[in-house]
Amino acid sequence: MNINESATPFTGLTSEYDYEDSPTTMGDYEDGSICERSSVREFRRYYEPTLYWIIVILGAIGNTLVVWIYTYFKNRLKSMTDVYLLNLALADLFFLCTLPFWAADSIYGWTFGSALCKIVSAIYKINFFSSMFLLTCISVDRYIVIVQTTKAQNSKRVRLLYSKLICVLVWLLAAVMSIPEFLFARLKMDDEGNHFCMMVYWNNENNRTKILVLALQICMGFCIPLIVMIFCYANIIRTLLKTRNFVKHKALRVILMVVAVFVVSQLPYNGMLVFEATQAANMTITNCEEVKRFDIAAQVMKSLAYMHSCLNPFLYVFVGVRFRKDVIRIFHSLGCLPTLKSPKMPRPSIMSDTETTNALSL
C-alpha cells in the first residue's frame, strides 16, 4: 500500500519533521529540485526545547495546584464548573507530560520507539481535544447559571450529576478523535539516520485522508468551541449589563480576557491548519524558501497554542477569591505562611459560586 509521507508532524502542522523531503512528499518546485530544510530543523532544535520546558514548568505548577486544592478541600466539587475545572487541569497536566518527548525529539530525533510514538501522539491529541471540549462545557455552564439563573438553581443536584457524565463523554469523544494518531503516527528516518515521529497518511486522491483529519481537528478543536463560547459569553455580557451588582465590570473584563486569550492562542494555529489543508488539496506553495518560512511560522503558532495549557489555571481558577483563599489556607497549614487573624470575608467575586452570587459566578 502506498503512503503519502506527509510533512506533517503529529500536531497537524506543516513539515516540521520532514526535513529531507522526497518528490512524493513535496511535489514539484519551481526549479524542479527537492526542497532541503535543514534550516527549519536547526530553528526547531534551538527554539522548541526551551519554550516547551517553560510551558511545562509553569503549567505543571498551576494545574497541580488546582488539582491539589480540589483534593485537599473535598467540598469544592459542588458545581458543574468545578467538575469541569478539575478535569481541565488533569487534561492540561497529561498534555504537558507529552511536551518533554517533543522537546527531546527536536534535539535528538525520536529515540523512544514506534509504539511510544503512537501512544504519545494519541495522548497529546486526547488531552488537546478534551481541553477544548471542557472549555466549551464551562462556557455553557456559566451561560445556564447566569442567563438562566432560576433553572440552574432548581436543578443544581441534577446538573452536578450530569457534569460527571458529560466529563466521561468528553474523554470518550476525545479518545475517538485521537484514532488518526494511532493509525498514522509512525517513525521516519532522515538522511542522517535520525528518526522522527510524524503523521504519515495514506496516499489517496487529492490527499483526502489528510484533509479530513485536519478538517476534523479545525472544526472540533476550534470552530465549534469558539462558536459556543461567543454565543454563551455574548448572552452573559448582555445579562450582566442589566445588573447593578458591583462585580459586573470585573466579570466583563474576565470574560473578554478569556475569549481574547482563546482566540489569540488558537486562531493562528488553526489558521495554519486551514492553510495546510489547502496546500494538501492543491499545492499552492512551490517555492522552497516560502515553504521554509511557512514551516518556521508553523512552529511559532503551534507553541503559542500550547501556552494555553499553562494559562488555563490563571484564567479560570486563580481569578476567583475562593481559590486564592484556599491557596493561602494550604500554605498556612504547611507552615509556609504566618497565621493571620481571620480577615473580613471578601466580597464575592468571579468564580465564587455561593448561593448569593451564583448568578454572577464565572
C-alpha positions as CSV (number, residue, x, y, z in Angstrom):
1,M,0.0,0.0,0.0
2,N,1.4,3.4,-1.0
3,I,1.5,6.0,1.6
4,N,2.0,9.8,1.5
5,E,4.9,10.7,3.7
6,S,3.3,13.8,4.9
7,A,5.5,16.7,6.0
8,T,3.1,17.0,8.9
9,P,4.0,16.1,12.5
10,F,1.6,14.6,15.0
11,T,0.2,18.1,15.7
12,G,-1.0,18.5,12.2
13,L,1.3,21.4,11.4
14,T,3.2,21.6,8.2
15,S,6.6,20.0,7.5
16,E,8.3,20.3,10.9
17,Y,9.9,16.9,10.8
18,D,10.2,16.1,7.1
19,Y,13.5,17.9,6.5
20,E,14.9,15.7,3.7
21,D,11.8,15.6,1.5
22,S,11.2,13.2,-1.3
23,P,9.5,14.2,-4.5
24,T,6.4,12.3,-3.4
25,T,6.2,14.4,-0.3
26,M,6.6,17.9,-1.6
27,G,5.8,17.7,-5.3
28,D,7.5,19.8,-7.9
29,Y,9.2,23.0,-7.1
30,E,9.9,25.9,-9.4
31,D,13.4,24.7,-10.3
32,G,12.4,21.0,-10.2
33,S,14.7,20.3,-7.2
34,I,13.9,18.8,-3.8
35,C,13.5,21.4,-1.0
36,E,16.2,20.9,1.6
37,R,15.0,22.1,5.0
38,S,17.9,21.6,7.4
39,S,17.5,25.3,8.4
40,V,14.0,24.5,9.7
41,R,15.4,21.7,11.8
42,E,18.0,23.9,13.3
43,F,15.4,26.5,14.2
44,R,13.3,23.9,15.8
45,R,16.3,22.5,17.7
46,Y,17.1,25.9,19.3
47,Y,13.5,27.2,19.6
48,E,11.3,24.4,20.9
49,P,13.1,22.8,23.9
50,T,13.5,25.9,26.0
51,L,10.0,27.2,25.3
52,Y,8.4,23.7,25.9
53,W,10.1,23.4,29.2
54,I,8.9,26.8,30.3
55,I,5.4,25.8,29.4
56,V,5.8,22.5,31.2
57,I,7.1,24.1,34.4
58,L,4.5,26.9,34.6
59,G,1.7,24.7,33.5
60,A,2.7,21.9,36.0
61,I,2.8,24.4,38.9
62,G,-0.6,26.0,38.1
63,N,-2.5,22.8,37.2
64,T,-1.0,20.8,40.0
65,L,-2.1,23.4,42.5
66,V,-5.6,23.3,41.1
67,V,-5.8,19.5,41.5
68,W,-4.3,19.8,45.0
69,I,-6.9,22.3,46.0
70,Y,-9.8,20.1,44.8
71,T,-8.2,17.1,46.6
72,Y,-7.4,19.0,49.8
73,F,-10.8,20.6,50.1
74,K,-13.3,17.8,49.4
75,N,-16.3,20.1,49.5
76,R,-15.1,22.1,46.5
77,L,-16.7,19.9,43.8
78,K,-20.2,21.2,44.3
79,S,-20.9,22.8,40.9
80,M,-20.6,21.8,37.3
81,T,-17.9,24.4,36.7
82,D,-15.8,22.9,39.5
83,V,-16.0,19.4,38.0
84,Y,-15.1,20.8,34.6
85,L,-12.2,22.8,36.0
86,L,-10.7,19.7,37.8
87,N,-10.9,17.7,34.6
88,L,-9.5,20.7,32.6
89,A,-6.5,20.8,35.0
90,L,-6.0,17.0,34.6
91,A,-6.2,17.3,30.8
92,D,-3.6,20.1,30.8
93,L,-1.3,18.1,33.0
94,F,-1.5,15.0,30.8
95,F,-0.9,17.2,27.8
96,L,2.1,18.8,29.4
97,C,3.6,15.3,30.0
98,T,4.0,14.9,26.3
99,L,6.0,18.1,25.7
100,P,9.3,16.8,27.1
101,F,9.1,14.0,24.4
102,W,8.8,16.5,21.6
103,A,11.5,18.7,23.2
104,A,13.9,15.8,23.1
105,D,12.7,14.9,19.6
106,S,13.6,18.3,18.3
107,I,17.2,17.8,19.5
108,Y,18.0,14.1,19.1
109,G,15.2,12.8,17.0
110,W,12.7,10.2,18.2
111,T,14.6,7.7,20.3
112,F,11.6,6.2,22.1
113,G,10.4,3.6,19.7
114,S,7.5,3.3,17.3
115,A,4.9,2.2,19.8
116,L,5.6,5.2,22.1
117,C,5.4,7.4,19.1
118,K,1.8,6.4,18.6
119,I,1.0,6.5,22.3
120,V,2.4,9.9,23.0
121,S,0.8,11.3,19.8
122,A,-2.6,9.9,20.9
123,I,-2.2,11.2,24.5
124,Y,-1.4,14.6,23.1
125,K,-4.5,14.6,20.9
126,I,-6.8,13.2,23.6
127,N,-5.9,15.9,26.0
128,F,-5.9,18.6,23.3
129,F,-9.5,17.9,22.4
130,S,-10.7,17.2,26.0
131,S,-9.3,20.6,27.0
132,M,-11.2,22.4,24.2
133,F,-14.4,20.5,24.9
134,L,-14.1,21.2,28.7
135,L,-13.6,25.0,27.9
136,T,-16.8,24.7,25.9
137,C,-18.7,23.0,28.8
138,I,-17.5,25.7,31.2
139,S,-19.0,28.4,28.8
140,V,-22.3,26.5,28.6
141,D,-22.5,26.1,32.4
142,R,-21.8,29.8,33.0
143,Y,-24.5,30.6,30.5
144,I,-27.0,28.5,32.3
145,V,-26.0,29.8,35.8
146,I,-26.0,33.5,34.8
147,V,-28.6,33.8,32.0
148,Q,-31.0,31.1,33.2
149,T,-30.5,31.5,36.9
150,T,-33.8,30.1,38.1
151,K,-33.4,26.9,36.1
152,A,-29.9,26.5,37.3
153,Q,-30.8,26.8,41.0
154,N,-33.8,24.4,40.7
155,S,-31.7,21.7,39.0
156,K,-28.4,22.1,40.8
157,R,-28.1,18.5,42.1
158,V,-29.2,17.0,38.7
159,R,-26.7,19.3,36.8
160,L,-23.9,18.2,39.1
161,L,-24.6,14.6,38.2
162,Y,-24.8,15.5,34.5
163,S,-21.5,17.2,34.7
164,K,-19.8,14.0,35.7
165,L,-21.5,12.1,32.9
166,I,-20.6,14.9,30.5
167,C,-16.9,14.6,31.5
168,V,-16.9,10.9,30.8
169,L,-18.4,11.6,27.3
170,V,-15.8,14.4,26.7
171,W,-12.9,12.0,27.4
172,L,-14.5,9.3,25.3
173,L,-15.1,11.7,22.4
174,A,-11.5,13.0,22.7
175,A,-10.3,9.4,22.6
176,V,-12.3,8.8,19.4
177,M,-10.7,12.0,17.9
178,S,-7.3,10.5,18.6
179,I,-7.8,7.5,16.4
180,P,-5.9,9.1,13.5
181,E,-2.8,9.3,15.7
182,F,-3.0,5.5,16.3
183,L,-3.4,4.9,12.6
184,F,-0.9,7.3,11.0
185,A,1.7,8.3,13.6
186,R,5.0,6.5,12.8
187,L,8.7,6.9,12.5
188,K,10.5,8.3,9.5
189,M,14.3,8.4,9.1
190,D,16.2,11.2,7.5
191,D,19.4,11.1,5.6
192,E,21.4,11.5,8.7
193,G,19.9,8.4,10.3
194,N,17.7,10.3,12.8
195,H,14.2,9.1,13.3
196,F,11.3,11.5,13.7
197,C,7.7,10.8,15.0
198,M,5.3,12.2,12.5
199,M,1.9,11.6,10.7
200,V,2.2,9.5,7.5
201,Y,-1.1,9.5,5.7
202,W,-2.4,7.0,3.1
203,N,-1.8,8.1,-0.4
204,N,-5.2,8.7,-2.0
205,E,-6.7,11.1,-4.5
206,N,-6.2,14.7,-3.5
207,N,-4.9,13.7,-0.1
208,R,-8.4,13.2,1.2
209,T,-7.4,11.4,4.3
210,K,-5.1,14.2,5.4
211,I,-7.6,16.9,4.6
212,L,-10.3,15.0,6.5
213,V,-8.1,14.7,9.6
214,L,-7.2,18.4,9.5
215,A,-10.8,19.4,8.9
216,L,-12.0,17.4,11.9
217,Q,-9.3,19.0,14.1
218,I,-10.2,22.5,13.0
219,C,-13.9,22.1,13.4
220,M,-13.9,20.1,16.7
221,G,-10.9,21.7,18.3
222,F,-11.6,25.3,17.4
223,C,-14.6,26.3,15.3
224,I,-17.3,24.6,17.4
225,P,-15.8,25.7,20.8
226,L,-15.4,29.2,19.5
227,I,-19.0,29.5,18.2
228,V,-20.3,28.1,21.5
229,M,-18.1,30.4,23.6
230,I,-19.2,33.5,21.6
231,F,-22.9,32.6,21.9
232,C,-22.7,31.9,25.7
233,Y,-20.5,34.9,26.6
234,A,-22.4,37.3,24.4
235,N,-25.6,36.4,26.3
236,I,-23.7,36.5,29.6
237,I,-22.4,40.0,28.9
238,R,-25.9,41.2,27.9
239,T,-27.3,39.8,31.2
240,L,-24.5,41.4,33.2
241,L,-25.1,44.8,31.6
242,K,-28.6,44.7,33.0
243,T,-27.4,44.1,36.6
244,R,-26.3,46.7,39.2
245,N,-24.0,44.2,41.0
246,F,-20.6,45.7,41.8
247,V,-18.8,42.6,40.3
248,K,-20.3,43.3,36.9
249,H,-17.4,45.2,35.5
250,K,-14.8,42.8,36.8
251,A,-16.8,39.9,35.3
252,L,-17.0,41.6,31.9
253,R,-13.2,42.1,32.0
254,V,-12.5,38.5,32.8
255,I,-15.0,37.3,30.1
256,L,-13.3,39.4,27.5
257,M,-9.9,38.2,28.6
258,V,-10.9,34.5,28.5
259,V,-12.3,34.9,24.9
260,A,-9.3,37.0,23.8
261,V,-6.7,34.5,25.1
262,F,-8.5,31.6,23.5
263,V,-8.7,33.4,20.1
264,V,-5.2,34.8,20.2
265,S,-3.6,31.4,21.2
266,Q,-5.8,29.2,19.0
267,L,-6.7,31.2,15.9
268,P,-3.2,31.5,14.4
269,Y,-2.6,27.7,15.0
270,N,-5.9,26.8,13.3
271,G,-5.2,29.3,10.5
272,M,-2.1,27.3,9.8
273,L,-4.1,24.1,9.7
274,V,-6.5,25.6,7.2
275,F,-3.6,26.7,5.1
276,E,-2.1,23.2,5.3
277,A,-5.4,21.6,4.3
278,T,-5.5,23.9,1.3
279,Q,-1.9,23.0,0.5
280,A,-2.7,19.3,0.7
281,A,-5.7,19.7,-1.7
282,N,-3.9,22.0,-4.2
283,M,-0.2,22.7,-3.9
284,T,-0.2,26.5,-3.6
285,I,3.4,26.9,-2.5
286,T,6.0,25.8,-5.0
287,N,8.9,28.0,-3.8
288,C,11.3,26.3,-1.3
289,E,12.1,29.5,0.6
290,E,8.4,30.1,1.1
291,V,7.9,26.6,2.3
292,K,10.7,27.0,4.9
293,R,9.3,30.4,6.1
294,F,5.9,28.7,6.5
295,D,7.4,25.9,8.5
296,I,9.1,28.3,10.9
297,A,5.9,30.3,11.3
298,A,4.1,27.0,12.0
299,Q,6.5,26.3,14.8
300,V,5.7,29.6,16.4
301,M,2.0,29.3,16.0
302,K,2.0,25.8,17.5
303,S,3.9,26.9,20.6
304,L,1.6,29.8,21.0
305,A,-1.4,27.4,21.1
306,Y,0.5,25.2,23.6
307,M,0.8,28.1,26.0
308,H,-3.0,27.9,26.7
309,S,-2.4,24.9,28.9
310,C,-0.3,26.9,31.4
311,L,-2.6,29.9,31.2
312,N,-5.9,28.0,32.0
313,P,-5.3,27.8,35.8
314,F,-4.8,31.6,36.0
315,L,-7.7,32.4,33.6
316,Y,-10.3,30.0,35.0
317,V,-9.3,29.5,38.6
318,F,-6.9,31.9,40.3
319,V,-9.0,34.9,39.3
320,G,-11.5,33.8,41.9
321,V,-11.5,34.8,45.6
322,R,-12.2,31.3,46.8
323,F,-9.3,29.7,45.1
324,R,-6.9,32.4,46.3
325,K,-8.2,31.9,49.9
326,D,-7.8,28.1,49.5
327,V,-4.2,28.5,48.3
328,I,-3.4,30.7,51.3
329,R,-5.1,28.2,53.7
330,I,-3.0,25.4,52.3
331,F,0.2,27.3,52.8
332,H,-0.8,28.2,56.3
333,S,-1.4,24.6,57.1
334,L,2.0,23.7,55.8
335,G,3.6,26.4,57.9
336,C,4.8,28.3,54.9
337,L,2.9,31.5,55.8
338,P,2.3,33.0,59.2
339,T,-1.2,32.6,60.7
340,L,-3.1,35.8,60.4
341,K,-6.2,36.9,62.1
342,S,-9.3,36.0,60.2
343,P,-9.9,38.8,57.8
344,K,-13.3,40.1,56.9
345,M,-15.0,38.0,54.3
346,P,-14.2,39.5,50.9
347,R,-17.0,40.5,48.6
348,P,-18.0,37.7,46.3
349,S,-16.1,37.8,43.1
350,I,-16.0,35.9,39.9
351,M,-15.5,32.2,40.3
352,S,-17.3,32.4,43.7
353,D,-20.3,30.0,43.4
354,T,-22.0,30.7,46.7
355,E,-25.8,30.9,46.7
356,T,-25.9,34.6,46.9
357,T,-23.7,35.2,44.0
358,N,-24.3,32.1,41.9
359,A,-26.0,34.2,39.2
360,L,-22.7,36.1,38.6
361,S,-20.3,33.2,39.1
362,L,-17.7,32.7,36.5
